[in-house]
Amino acid sequence: MLKMENVHTYYDNIHALKGINLTINKGEIVTLIGSNGAGKTTTLGTITGLLKPKEGKITYRDEEITCIQPGAIVKKGISLSPEGREVFP
């Protein structure tokens, strides 16, 4: 259903995601656990299109979503609900 293949995402010169591979099948519930700086937020930002990977491919329901705009990704059913700090003024 959702698949990341060899995804590399950068913040300028900082190589934040280094070849992430992830497969989430229909009906699975997945959590990302790790310390600060482990890449959890970067992974979610890359899946939702807020960050663009320099390498790799992301597919959702067998359709590549790697290079489409965040709004189009939301229309496909993927969204991110932020933690709650400063979401609204």
Buried (B, 14 or more C-beta within 10 A) or exposed (E): EBBBBEBBBBEEEEEBBEEBEBEBEEEEEEEEEEEEEEBBBBBBBBBBBEBEBEBBBBBBEEEEBBEBEBEEBEEEEBEBEEEEEEEEE
